[in-house]
Amino acid sequence: MIAGKIVRLVSAVLDDRQRVYDWCFHSETTKSHAGPPDYPNVVIPSYDEFYSEYAEYFFTGATPCDGQGYIIQHDGEAAGFISYTCFHLLPGKAEFDLWMNSETNCGRGFGSDAIMALAIHVRNTLGIGEVIMRPSAKNARAIAAYKKAGFEESDLLPGEYLRAEYIALYGDGDYGVGGTALLRLRMTPVTNSAPPTSSPVSSMIR
Ligand SMILES: CC(C)(COP(=O)(O)OP(=O)(O)OC[C@H]1O[C@@H](n2cnc3c(N)ncnc32)[C@H](O)[C@@H]1OP(=O)(O)O)[C@@H](O)C(=O)NCCC(=O)NCCS
């Protein structure tokens, strides 16, 4: 369990997969990032299509160096999902994705708190020094939440964060070149001589 200031991140398990998929693609928050009317070109995937990308290890914790998923909880109730992914990125980097399960759970600080808590976790456990997020450039609420968590808009090129073999597949982002915003959080990585801390993200930003 990872503790934020107002939310807790609980490792997701295989039984969470259906609800995590539904929250993303068949809930009242879906319209903010996929499907018509605002995202007609972002196709809603089937459950099987979604999980051909979101591998089982996100829900078992089997390969934490590749990625892992967490249920965002508030007051013991599930409020959303957040994950980090590293397998496609250059060493020392991670990408976060997250979505809430209802509009009621948006705009209450849960998203930015979950991001900050996960950033500290991957920094301390995996030596991550840089986190990227790539929402739609139209998703003003997501961009505001990520900036609140310490991220800055960046003009990094795909070759500066993706492993060479993944540039063709992931370089354009989910919303295409021009439609995808790139936000970056830089942190001072933990070195062997510096023990992990739970310092606030603000004090770790380079
Ligand atoms: C994006 C998301 C994860 C952010 O989490 P959250 O818990 O809502 O974010 P927070 O409450 O921490 O911060 C949201 C900020 O956006 C601001 N905001 C809300 N609506 C906004 C809008 N239309 N334009 C600009 N900013 C907006 C809020 O005021 C808040 O900032 P503040 O606390 O400084 O006032 C969540 O809103 C969500 O799941 N949305 C639907 C799915 C989605 O878009 N996922 C992201 C895919 S990349």
The ligand as a MOL file (V3000), in Angstrom:
LIG
                    3D

  0  0  0     0  0            999 V3000
M  V30 BEGIN CTAB
M  V30 COUNTS 48 50 0 0 0
M  V30 BEGIN ATOM
M  V30 1 C -7.6830 13.6980 -15.1880 0
M  V30 2 C -7.9510 13.1990 -13.7890 0
M  V30 3 C -7.2360 11.8890 -13.5630 0
M  V30 4 C -7.3850 14.2530 -12.7990 0
M  V30 5 O -7.6440 13.8260 -11.4900 0
M  V30 6 P -8.4790 14.7890 -10.4900 0
M  V30 7 O -8.5530 14.0990 -9.2040 0
M  V30 8 O -9.7460 15.1860 -11.1350 0
M  V30 9 O -7.4940 16.0270 -10.4370 0
M  V30 10 P -7.3060 17.0840 -9.2410 0
M  V30 11 O -8.5960 17.2810 -8.5170 0
M  V30 12 O -6.1160 16.6820 -8.4740 0
M  V30 13 O -6.9490 18.3880 -10.0780 0
M  V30 14 C -7.7900 18.8340 -11.1040 0
M  V30 15 C -7.5180 20.2900 -11.3700 0
M  V30 16 O -8.1160 20.6220 -12.6390 0
M  V30 17 C -8.8250 21.8030 -12.5020 0
M  V30 18 N -9.8750 21.7600 -13.5010 0
M  V30 19 C -11.0630 21.1500 -13.4280 0
M  V30 20 N -11.7400 21.3230 -14.5890 0
M  V30 21 C -10.9330 22.0510 -15.3830 0
M  V30 22 C -11.0560 22.5520 -16.6980 0
M  V30 23 N -12.1500 22.3350 -17.4320 0
M  V30 24 N -10.0340 23.2810 -17.2070 0
M  V30 25 C -8.9150 23.5060 -16.4890 0
M  V30 26 N -8.7320 23.0390 -15.2290 0
M  V30 27 C -9.7410 22.3210 -14.6970 0
M  V30 28 C -9.3360 21.7900 -11.0960 0
M  V30 29 O -9.6740 23.1050 -10.7030 0
M  V30 30 C -8.1560 21.2030 -10.3450 0
M  V30 31 O -7.2000 22.1860 -10.0300 0
M  V30 32 P -7.2450 22.9560 -8.5840 0
M  V30 33 O -7.3540 21.9190 -7.5240 0
M  V30 34 O -5.9530 23.7140 -8.5730 0
M  V30 35 O -8.4510 23.8150 -8.6370 0
M  V30 36 C -9.4810 13.0250 -13.5180 0
M  V30 37 O -10.1260 14.2750 -13.6240 0
M  V30 38 C -10.1130 12.0350 -14.4910 0
M  V30 39 O -10.0840 10.8500 -14.2610 0
M  V30 40 N -10.7020 12.5540 -15.5570 0
M  V30 41 C -11.4070 11.6930 -16.5150 0
M  V30 42 C -10.4890 10.7020 -17.2230 0
M  V30 43 C -9.2620 11.3930 -17.7940 0
M  V30 44 O -9.3450 12.4470 -18.4050 0
M  V30 45 N -8.1180 10.7440 -17.5850 0
M  V30 46 C -6.8610 11.2570 -18.0320 0
M  V30 47 C -6.4810 10.5840 -19.2830 0
M  V30 48 S -4.8510 11.1300 -19.7460 0
M  V30 END ATOM
M  V30 BEGIN BOND
M  V30 1 1 1 2
M  V30 2 1 2 3
M  V30 3 1 2 4
M  V30 4 1 2 36
M  V30 5 1 4 5
M  V30 6 1 5 6
M  V30 7 2 6 7
M  V30 8 1 6 8
M  V30 9 1 6 9
M  V30 10 1 9 10
M  V30 11 2 10 11
M  V30 12 1 10 12
M  V30 13 1 10 13
M  V30 14 1 13 14
M  V30 15 1 14 15
M  V30 16 1 15 16
M  V30 17 1 15 30
M  V30 18 1 16 17
M  V30 19 1 17 18
M  V30 20 1 17 28
M  V30 21 1 18 19
M  V30 22 1 18 27
M  V30 23 2 19 20
M  V30 24 1 20 21
M  V30 25 1 21 22
M  V30 26 2 21 27
M  V30 27 1 22 23
M  V30 28 2 22 24
M  V30 29 1 24 25
M  V30 30 2 25 26
M  V30 31 1 26 27
M  V30 32 1 28 29
M  V30 33 1 28 30
M  V30 34 1 30 31
M  V30 35 1 31 32
M  V30 36 2 32 33
M  V30 37 1 32 34
M  V30 38 1 32 35
M  V30 39 1 36 37
M  V30 40 1 36 38
M  V30 41 2 38 39
M  V30 42 1 38 40
M  V30 43 1 40 41
M  V30 44 1 41 42
M  V30 45 1 42 43
M  V30 46 2 43 44
M  V30 47 1 43 45
M  V30 48 1 45 46
M  V30 49 1 46 47
M  V30 50 1 47 48
M  V30 END BOND
M  V30 END CTAB
M  END
